[in-house]
Amino acid sequence: MAGPLVTVIAASYNGQRFLGEALASAFAQEFDSYEVVFVDDGSTDRTAEIARSFPVRYLYQENSGLPAARNAGLAQARGSLIAFLDDDDLLPPTKLAVQARYLLEHPGTGCVLGRQDWILEQGVEPPQLAPDPIYGEPGGVQLVSAMIRRDVLEELGGFDPNYRYAEDRDLFVRLREHRVEIEVLPEVVLHKRLHGSNMTFNRPESHPLLRSLKEKLDRDRGTRSGA
């Protein structure tokens, strides 16, 4: 029997507050050929109990951070297309169908993104974020909205576990560096929840993306010097 076309990798550390809603949205998809691999990143709350109440493939690891958790999920994925779900976000029911169809129809595209809208918890003011240049939405297009071919992620080595913030931006830099074709669809594929504890509100003083860009420049210099 053929495996699922899509693997949704969901990872959480002590995410009990919104996890049930997040996973319910993953299992409300208007699409049949998918699985959900859930990586519990060392949670000490009710995360495991909530996750196991859904038909996920449950994995547990000692707390190692979101990039390492996503990589653990990638290692267990059976689908050839990979999507992601954070424990405080929601997926619209058309998410997997829209993006999987596009990738099947465009074999040269390695990564497809989509638009997001915002869920603001009571009392939370949206942060001042730069608008997306195409659609004008604050915060722009999020890499967590992506569906990526598994072989592309594996070729890139997955997420860099040394990043505890902006690991998605680092991956995006490496996707561009490897000339992976990326498309942005006009459909909303992510409901992004803002609740005051998001990393968006708790950025480090020095943005890790600067480190990612420096590492890219170092790789470029090494390639030129070795040519």
Buried (B, 14 or more C-beta within 10 A) or exposed (E): EEEBBBBBBBBBBBBBBBBBBBBEBBEEBEBEBBBBBBBBBBBEBBBBEBBEEBEBBBBBBEEBBBBBBBBBBBEEBBBBBBBBBBBBBBBBEBBBBBBBEBBEEEEEBBBBBBBBEBBEBEEBEEEEEEEBEEEEBBBBBBBBBBBBBBEBBEEBEBBBBEBBBBBBBBBBBBBEBEEBEBBBBEBBBBBBBBBEEBEEEEEEEEEBBEBBBEBBEEEEEEEEEEE
